[in-house]
Every structure is written in C-alpha cells, then in structure tokens.
C-alpha cells in the first residue's frame, strides 16, 4: 500500500511538471472529462484514491499527511457527485478560459502536493 501511495505522489509530481511545461495539456484533459458522464469517472477515481490513502496510511511514516490527503480526495469525490455534471461543466468552462499562467500555477500546486504525498509515504 505504501508503494501505491508513493506511486500516486510521483505521478502527481510528473503531472505537475507536465502542466508547468505545457499549460495546454490541462485544458485538453478538462475537455475530455467534460463530455458525457466522464466527470463521474473522475469522482470514482478520487474515491478509489481516498480508500487507498485512508487504508494505507497506517503503513506510512507520516500518517497524518496521508490521512489528510485521503480526506481531501474523499471530499472532492463527494463534491463531483453532489454538484452534478451541469454545474461542474460551468466551472470547467470558466477554468479553461483562464490564462496559461494560472494553469502553470496549478501545475506547481500539483507538484508540491505530489512531493508532500511522497514525503508522507
């Protein structure tokens, strides 16, 4: 479980670097998830990550870091289903219209989150 959590952290770091280098990538990814019921797939992925983090936290060096991210993933997964596709599409449309600098900053945040996950694992 610890290795799975560390892998998620490394993927977050890699995605963060990719987003900082290529700010068009998150816009295309958002476009992919906007179609049909793919947003709910994102919610299910967040739930799965929450389960992995909350179950695996016991085996990690910094349990509170991993539990914290597990709770964040759980809440974000719930929000996907509570807000619904219509509201999320409006939010995604707004985010897609933001300048590249914001997407680079979000990439930086993703990288820092990934590093914190690796640190806690």
N, C-alpha and C positions, 0 to 999 in steps of 0.2 A: 504494500500500500504506500509505503514511504517513497518508493521509486516512482510510482504512478503520480504522486503529488509533485515530486521533483520534476518529472517529465512535463507536467502541466505548467509549472513555473518556467521551465526552459522554453516551452512553446510560447508562453506569454512574452518572454524576453525577445524571442525571434520575431514574433508578430509586431511587437513594439518597434523594433529596429526597421522592419519592413515598412511600417506605416510612416516612420520618420523619413525614410529614404524615398518612398513612393506614396505620397498622400492621396493619389487617385485610387489606390487599392481599397481602402475602407469604403469609399463611395460606391465602388462596384460591388463590394461584398454586401453593403446595405441594400443595394438594388436587387441582389439575389434574394435576400431574406424578405423583402417587401412583397414578393409575388406569392399569391395563394395563401396557403396555411404554413409556409415555411417559418414564419415567426414563432409558431408554436414548437417547431423543431428546436429553435434556439432556446426556448423556455425549457424544453425537456433536457437539452444538453446542460443547461445551468442546474437543473435538479440533479442530474447524474453527478455533476462535479461537486455539488453540495454533499451528496451522500458519500462520495469518495473522501472528501475532506473531513467530514464530521466523523466518519468511521475510522479513517486513517490517522487522525490527529493524535491518537493515543501512542502511536509509534514514532512520533516526530520529536525533534529536540525542543522546539518552541510550540507547544501545544496550543497556546492562546492565539498565536498568529494564524495557525491553520484553522482553528475553530472559528476565528473571526472571519476569515475568507469563506469558510463554509457557510456561515450565516449570511454573508453578503450574497453568495451565489443562490442560496435558498430564497432570500427576499427578492432578488432580481428575477428568478424563475417564476415566483408567485406574481410579480408585477406584470410579467408578459401575459399571463392568463387573466389577471384582473382588469388590466387596461383594455385588452382586446385589440384585434387587428386594425380596426379603423383608427383608433387613437394613436397606436404605435406607428402607423403609416404617416400620419401627420407629423409626428415627432421625427421620424426618419427623414421625411422630405425636408424639414427645417434643417436638420443636421447636414444633409447632403449639400445644401446651399451655402454652408459656411465656408470661409476661405481655407486654403491649404494649410495655413499656419495653425489653425485650430486642430486639424487632423494630425499634424505633426506633434502638437502638444498632447493629444490623446494617445499617440504612439509612445510618447515619453512616459505617460502615466501607465500604460500597459507594460512597458519595460520595467518600470520601478515596481509595479505590483508583482510581476514575474520574479524579479530579484528577491522581493520580500518573501514570496512563497518558497523559493529555493533556500533562503536563509532559515525559514521556519521548519523546513522538512528535515 
